Amino acid sequence: MSNSIIKKIKKGLLLLLIFITTFFSCSKDDNNQDEEENPTGLTVYVAGYENINNEFSSPTYAKLWKNGKSTNLTDGTKSATAQAVYVSENDVYVAGSELIGTKYVAKVWKNGVATNLTDGSKGANAYSVFVSGNNVYVAGSEEGFVGFNAKVWKNGVATDLSDGLQSFANSVFVSGNDVFVAGVQLNISTFMAVIWKNGVATKLTDGLKEASANSVFVSGNDVYVGGSEYVNNTSNQTAIAKIWKNGVATNLSDGIKPAYITSVFVKDNDVYAAGFQSAEANYTSNLIAMVWKNGVATNLTDGTYYAKATGIFVIGNDVYVSGREQSGSNGSDVAKVWKNGVATNLTNGNQLGRTSSIFVK
């Protein structure tokens, strides 16, 4: 073999070695960068909204935060809110509403692209979204002849749950072929907490006192509903935080301080709930953002400023909670996420920011 051929082979091997070294070095650096940005390998999605400026009455952006970085779902020319988020495979679904003219239109965004669920002729809101296979379920309400009617949309097609009664659908969960919706239905002059299974309503309360079912979660054969019921039917009422398991209620608060459940999550044999409770035995004191695990309460805030927990998601040993807290006695609400009780701010308090729902993947 001639010297010129040997030189060409050596030069080719050298270039190949440089390429391989450079390629794998770059790949390793890229992976390390990803790990530094997201060391747990989890992605935290939060739905909510933020005012355009620091005026409470100003329009709001519907927003989605992904690992703390926000994306506006609307352009801010009209008020809008994002009420719920659900992630399926690589697709991110958000339910909410946007003001079109004088009416709110119920909407669902898939990867940031909006689809209207209502036509704007009647006011409507979407409060919850759940994806099962290729089917997208959204729970909400739309104006009827008298007040609002509870509805569930499957792939954009609405089913009325109201039975002709004023009602609201607050949460949807699909298990197998069964569709569960939690909400409220009017009983003469008070709202009852209700769970619909495949469109058939079951009353969780008797209608003698105001009550609300705000969240539903199905684990195995058990159906859990989080909400609240007032102690009596007088003008000076105190709400008790409750969880119903298969229709049987457990009180999470003592009825002295008003308390409410906004979201429920079940993992293994543990039942988690997020919500809020008044710092004092009245409605004028600040609210405390709270988490309950198997009935045991933990405060996320100290009651110095007004705060609420709005959503909960449990993955592994970590408990994620969405919510908000006022940024000082005269400050705007700050959108927040708590991981195992430690808060991270999603907004800076310059504008009012609020969260509604959380999903971790």
PELINFEN-V192669 format. One line per field, one symbol per residue. phi: phi as a letter, one per 40 degrees, with the letter a starting at -180 (. if undefined). burial: I if it has 16 or more other ideal C-beta (glycine too) atoms within 10 Angstrom, else O. Layout:
phi->???
burial->???
This chain:
phi->.ccccccccccccccccccccccccccccccccccccaccgbbbbbbaaaccbccdccdbccbbbbfgccbccbcgcbcabbbababbfbbbbbbaaacbgbbcbcbbbbfgccbccbcgcbcaabbababbgcbbbbbaaadbcbgbbcabbbfgccbcbcfgbcabbbababbgcbbbbbabacbgbbcccbbcbfgccbccbcgcbdaabbababbgcbbbbbaaaccabccbbbcbcbbbbfgccbcbbcgcbdaabbababbfbbbbabiaaccbcacccccbcbbbbfgccbccbcgcbcaabbaaabagbbbbbciaacchcbcccbcbbbbfgccbccbcgcbcbbbbaaabb
burial->OOOOOOOOOOOOOOOOOOOOOOOOOOOOOOOOOOOOOOOOOOOIIIIIIIIOOOOOOOIIIIIIIOOOOIOIIIOIOIIIIIIIIIIIOOOIIIIIIIIOOOIIIIIIIOOOOIOOIIOIOOIIIIIIIIIIOOOIIIIIIIIIOOOIIIIIIOOOOIIOIIOOIIIIIIIIIIIOOOIIIIIIIIIOOIIIIIIIOOOOIOOIIOIOIIIIIIIIIIIOOOIIIIIIIIOOOOOOOIIIIIIIOOOOIOOIIOIOIIIIIIIIIIIOOOIIIIIIIIIOOOOOOIIIIIIIOOOOIOOIIOIOIIIIIIIIIIOOOOIIIIIIIIIOOOOIIIIIIIOOOOIOOIIOIOIIIIIIIIIIO
